[in-house]
Amino acid sequence: MIKTSRPFLGDDFLLETEASIQLYEQFAAPAAILDYHCHLSPKDIAENRKFQNLTEIWLEGDHYKWRAMRINGVAERYITGNASPYEKFLEWSKTVPYTMRNPLYHWTHLELKNYFGTTKVLDETSAREIYDEASAALQQDDFSVLSLLKRMKVEVVCTTDDPTDDLGYHKQFAKQKTGIRMFPTFRPDKAFAAENPKAYNQYLEKLSAAANVSITTFEDLISALKARIEFFDSLGCRASDHGLEYMYFTPDAMAKAPAAFKKVRSGTALDHHELLQLKCAVLSEVCKQYHAKGWVQQFHLGALRGNNSRMLRELGPDTGFDSIGDYPQAQGMSKFFNQLDDTDQLTKTIIYNINPSDNDIFATMLGNFSLGVPGKMQWGSGWWFMDQKDGMERQMNTLSNMGLLSRFVGMVTDSRSFLSYPRHEYFRRILCNLLGRDIENGELPDNFDWVGKIVQDVCYNNAKEYFRL
């Protein structure tokens, strides 16, 4: 066996220099977590769910793991099918050794270490022991959802919610004294997803009932969305979120959207330009409302979703068949933000990029509209396929070169799993390694008070101020 100078997942994991270690231990590790964007279940949080076994908390709904298992040749029965919980876990355990150099390998072992205290490497031979020990631990009260969040020092969770949601679990949780705060996030994508007239009109009926507004015209649609924004705001909502291929813009949107909406409301399909007119107009109107409320607006851009039509029919969306798209980003983004800025209605904005070839575009776009508020326009942390060591380093290096890393609002989990919070540790170690390496190389001064402050700001303080948390 080759003797290595660093053990796997040791205290200096991802930290290459003494300066990096000092920055992490003194300034990053102690910081609490503000998870301002995730897909956790409000129901599970409000009811303080306890999971029955490791498969239930770790594999259900995690399409990152599902995708890796499929690539490794695992049958669908053991992924989304009717195999037993342990059979599914065993197939994941067999897959883990093949994920080396994929972020899943690091995340898997960080999660086992940080939540369950095991440093065993997960594979087929260790699967039974790890499964039994972790599943037994999950039956204890200090492994309930709230206990897991507190263990990771999570102070705030911002969920992702449709405008039609009654936010009943947010109301329920707001009455509890837990030391953790949970806020909704307004995600109105379905309000302009008019590609399928039948599905769209069914959604509009739900929105109409939720807002208590009869929706027959474009103006009615905007009124209904405004009503739901008011409702979300009353429960502490601080942000919106949108998953788009690119920023929608056409100069005739506001003039043409009413006719396009009338057409699709009658059940007739829209052509491409009519769809663009409707999408741009709805998005423009809700963004003006976000500005009025002082919310942060978030845009996740560039994903090519639902590529496998057979599996989309069988399993639905968000099941592991999405990839990076190559959409044009710069021009639409510039024109959309400029339209809002021109009337001083551009609120604080985070744009998330999924395509590394667009990094420089995103980084340079921010400076065009960053006026009056420190870090007003943000380039979000490496997202989805960029949510890994190389992707995070690329994002932070490009942001450093073309903007201000010191104003960055840092990491989010963007996850459906309550075991995903070690991703914050992963990000923080990478951040500290970049800065510490520069100190050791003489590229930054060894002023640990100031560089440490930057670390603390990126890990916690910037997000706290930006989202008014």
SVG drawing of the C-alpha trace seen along z (x, -y; Angstrom):
<svg xmlns="http://www.w3.org/2000/svg" viewBox="-64 -55 69 62">
<polyline fill="none" stroke="black" stroke-width="0.4" points="0.0,0.0 1.3,-3.4 1.8,-5.7 0.0,-9.0 0.7,-12.2 -3.0,-13.0 -5.7,-10.6 -9.0,-10.5 -11.4,-13.1 -8.8,-14.2 -8.9,-17.5 -7.0,-19.1 -9.4,-17.7 -9.2,-20.0 -6.9,-22.4 -3.4,-22.5 -1.6,-25.1 -1.3,-26.1 -3.0,-29.4 -5.9,-27.6 -6.3,-25.5 -6.2,-28.6 -8.8,-30.4 -11.1,-27.4 -10.8,-26.5 -11.0,-30.1 -13.4,-31.8 -15.4,-29.3 -16.1,-26.3 -17.7,-28.2 -20.2,-30.0 -23.8,-29.0 -25.7,-28.2 -28.3,-30.4 -29.9,-28.1 -31.5,-30.7 -32.4,-28.3 -33.4,-24.6 -36.1,-22.1 -36.7,-20.6 -40.2,-19.6 -41.9,-22.2 -44.1,-19.4 -41.1,-17.4 -39.8,-20.4 -43.1,-21.5 -43.8,-17.9 -40.2,-17.2 -40.1,-14.0 -38.1,-11.0 -37.0,-8.7 -37.3,-5.0 -34.0,-4.0 -31.0,-5.3 -32.5,-4.7 -35.6,-6.8 -33.6,-9.9 -30.7,-9.4 -32.0,-7.9 -35.6,-8.9 -35.8,-11.8 -32.0,-12.2 -31.7,-12.2 -28.0,-12.9 -27.5,-9.4 -30.1,-7.9 -28.2,-9.2 -24.9,-7.7 -26.6,-4.4 -28.1,-4.3 -24.7,-5.2 -23.3,-2.3 -25.8,0.1 -28.2,0.5 -31.7,1.6 -34.5,-0.9 -36.1,1.5 -33.4,0.6 -33.5,-3.1 -37.2,-4.3 -38.8,-0.8 -40.3,1.5 -37.1,3.1 -36.8,3.1 -35.0,0.2 -31.9,2.3 -31.8,3.7 -31.7,0.1 -29.1,-0.9 -26.9,2.1 -27.0,1.1 -26.0,-2.4 -23.2,-1.0 -22.0,1.0 -22.0,-2.1 -20.1,-4.4 -16.6,-3.0 -17.2,-3.8 -18.0,-7.5 -14.4,-8.3 -13.6,-11.9 -17.3,-12.6 -18.5,-15.0 -20.9,-12.2 -18.0,-10.3 -16.9,-13.2 -20.5,-14.2 -21.4,-10.6 -18.5,-10.1 -18.8,-13.6 -22.5,-12.9 -21.7,-9.6 -19.0,-11.2 -20.8,-14.4 -24.2,-12.9 -23.4,-9.3 -19.8,-9.6 -18.5,-6.8 -15.3,-7.1 -15.7,-3.7 -15.5,-3.8 -18.9,-2.8 -18.9,0.2 -20.6,3.5 -18.6,5.0 -19.4,2.3 -23.0,1.7 -24.9,3.9 -23.0,2.5 -23.4,-1.1 -27.0,-0.7 -28.0,1.0 -26.1,-1.5 -27.4,-4.6 -31.0,-3.3 -30.9,-2.6 -29.6,-6.1 -32.4,-7.6 -35.0,-6.1 -33.6,-8.3 -35.1,-11.8 -31.8,-13.5 -31.9,-12.4 -35.3,-14.0 -35.4,-16.6 -35.0,-19.5 -32.2,-17.8 -30.3,-17.2 -30.7,-20.9 -29.5,-22.0 -26.5,-19.6 -25.4,-21.4 -26.0,-24.8 -28.7,-25.7 -30.4,-28.9 -32.7,-29.6 -34.3,-27.5 -35.9,-29.1 -38.1,-26.5 -39.3,-26.6 -43.1,-27.0 -45.6,-27.3 -47.9,-30.4 -50.9,-28.1 -49.5,-26.6 -51.5,-27.5 -48.2,-27.5 -50.0,-25.7 -46.8,-24.1 -45.1,-27.4 -47.9,-28.8 -47.7,-25.8 -43.9,-26.0 -44.0,-29.7 -45.8,-29.0 -43.1,-26.7 -40.2,-27.8 -37.4,-25.8 -34.5,-28.2 -34.8,-27.6 -36.7,-29.9 -38.4,-28.7 -39.6,-31.1 -41.3,-30.3 -39.8,-31.3 -42.1,-32.3 -41.6,-30.0 -44.1,-31.1 -42.7,-29.1 -46.1,-27.4 -47.8,-30.8 -46.2,-31.3 -45.5,-27.7 -48.1,-27.9 -46.6,-25.4 -49.4,-22.9 -52.8,-24.8 -54.7,-22.1 -52.2,-21.7 -51.7,-25.5 -55.4,-26.2 -55.8,-23.5 -53.0,-25.3 -54.7,-28.7 -57.9,-27.3 -55.8,-26.3 -54.2,-29.8 -57.6,-31.4 -58.9,-29.5 -55.8,-30.2 -55.9,-33.9 -59.7,-34.2 -59.5,-36.0 -61.3,-35.0 -58.7,-34.7 -60.0,-35.4 -57.6,-38.1 -53.9,-38.8 -54.6,-41.6 -56.5,-39.0 -53.5,-36.7 -51.2,-39.5 -53.8,-40.5 -53.8,-36.9 -50.0,-36.7 -49.9,-40.0 -52.4,-38.6 -50.2,-35.6 -47.1,-37.7 -48.9,-39.7 -49.8,-36.4 -46.3,-35.0 -44.9,-38.3 -47.2,-38.1 -45.5,-34.9 -42.0,-36.3 -41.1,-35.5 -37.9,-37.2 -37.2,-35.8 -38.5,-34.5 -37.0,-31.8 -37.3,-30.9 -35.9,-28.0 -35.6,-29.2 -33.7,-28.2 -32.7,-31.9 -34.0,-35.3 -37.1,-36.0 -37.2,-39.3 -39.0,-40.8 -39.8,-44.5 -43.4,-43.9 -44.2,-41.7 -46.5,-44.0 -48.4,-45.1 -48.9,-41.6 -49.2,-39.5 -53.0,-40.1 -53.9,-38.7 -51.5,-35.7 -53.1,-35.0 -56.6,-35.2 -55.6,-32.7 -54.1,-30.1 -56.9,-30.6 -59.3,-29.5 -57.3,-26.3 -55.3,-27.2 -51.6,-26.6 -49.3,-29.6 -46.4,-29.8 -42.9,-30.4 -43.0,-34.2 -46.4,-34.4 -45.0,-32.2 -42.0,-34.5 -44.3,-37.5 -46.4,-36.0 -43.4,-34.7 -41.6,-38.0 -44.6,-40.0 -45.6,-37.9 -42.0,-37.7 -41.6,-41.5 -44.7,-42.2 -43.8,-39.9 -40.3,-41.3 -41.7,-44.7 -43.6,-43.4 -40.5,-41.8 -38.8,-45.2 -41.8,-46.8 -41.5,-44.2 -37.7,-44.4 -37.4,-40.7 -34.4,-39.0 -35.1,-37.5 -33.2,-34.3 -32.8,-32.9 -31.5,-29.4 -30.6,-29.5 -29.5,-27.1 -30.7,-23.6 -32.0,-21.3 -34.6,-19.3 -36.6,-16.1 -34.3,-14.8 -35.5,-11.2 -39.2,-11.3 -39.8,-7.7 -38.6,-8.1 -40.3,-11.5 -43.6,-9.7 -42.8,-7.0 -41.3,-9.0 -42.1,-12.6 -39.7,-15.6 -36.7,-16.0 -35.8,-12.3 -32.2,-12.5 -32.7,-13.1 -31.6,-16.7 -28.4,-18.2 -26.5,-21.4 -28.1,-23.4 -26.3,-25.7 -28.8,-28.6 -27.9,-32.1 -27.7,-34.0 -26.1,-37.5 -28.5,-39.5 -31.8,-38.5 -30.3,-38.9 -29.0,-42.4 -32.2,-43.6 -34.5,-42.1 -32.5,-43.6 -32.1,-46.9 -35.8,-47.2 -36.4,-46.9 -33.4,-49.2 -34.6,-51.8 -37.6,-52.5 -35.6,-51.8 -37.5,-48.6 -34.6,-46.1 -34.5,-44.4 -31.5,-42.5 -30.8,-39.6 -29.0,-36.3 -28.3,-34.5 -27.1,-30.9 -25.2,-29.4 -25.2,-25.8 -22.9,-26.0 -19.2,-26.7 -18.7,-28.2 -21.0,-31.0 -19.1,-31.9 -17.5,-35.0 -20.8,-36.2 -22.5,-35.9 -19.6,-37.4 -19.4,-40.5 -23.2,-41.0 -23.4,-41.8 -21.4,-45.0 -23.8,-46.5 -26.6,-46.8 -25.0,-46.8 -26.1,-50.2 -26.7,-51.6 -26.5,-48.3 -23.3,-46.4 -23.3,-43.2 -26.8,-44.0 -26.3,-41.7 -25.0,-38.3 -23.6,-35.4 -24.8,-32.4 -22.6,-29.5 -21.8,-26.6 -25.2,-25.1 -26.2,-21.5 -23.6,-20.1 -21.3,-22.9 -21.8,-22.1 -18.4,-20.4 -14.8,-21.2 -13.8,-22.3 -17.1,-24.1 -16.9,-26.0 -13.3,-27.0 -14.1,-28.2 -17.0,-30.3 -15.0,-31.9 -11.9,-32.5 -14.0,-34.1 -16.0,-36.2 -12.7,-37.3 -11.2,-38.3 -14.3,-40.2 -16.2,-41.3 -15.9,-41.2 -15.6,-37.8 -15.8,-39.7 -19.5,-40.6 -20.5,-37.0 -23.5,-35.6 -22.0,-32.1 -23.3,-28.6 -26.8,-27.0 -27.7,-23.4 -30.3,-23.5 -31.3,-20.0 -34.2,-17.9 -32.2,-15.9 -31.8,-16.7 -28.3,-15.1 -27.0,-17.6 -25.6,-20.3 -22.0,-19.1 -22.0,-20.7 -21.5,-24.0 -18.4,-22.5 -17.2,-21.4 -17.7,-24.9 -16.1,-26.6 -13.0,-24.4 -12.6,-25.2 -13.0,-28.9 -10.4,-28.9 -8.0,-26.8 -8.2,-29.4 -7.5,-32.3 -5.0,-30.4 -3.0,-29.3 -2.8,-32.9 -1.5,-34.0 1.2,-31.2 2.2,-32.2 2.6,-35.9 -0.3,-36.9 -2.3,-38.2 -1.1,-39.7 -1.0,-37.6 -3.6,-39.8 -5.8,-37.1 -8.1,-39.6 -9.2,-41.0 -9.0,-37.8 -10.8,-36.0 -13.5,-38.7 -14.0,-38.0 -14.4,-34.3 -17.0,-35.0 -18.8,-37.4 -19.0,-35.0 -20.0,-32.1 -22.6,-34.0 -22.7,-37.8 -23.3,-38.7 -26.3,-36.5 -27.7,-37.6 -27.7,-41.2 -28.7,-40.5 -31.8,-38.5 -32.6,-40.5 -32.2,-37.5"/>
</svg>
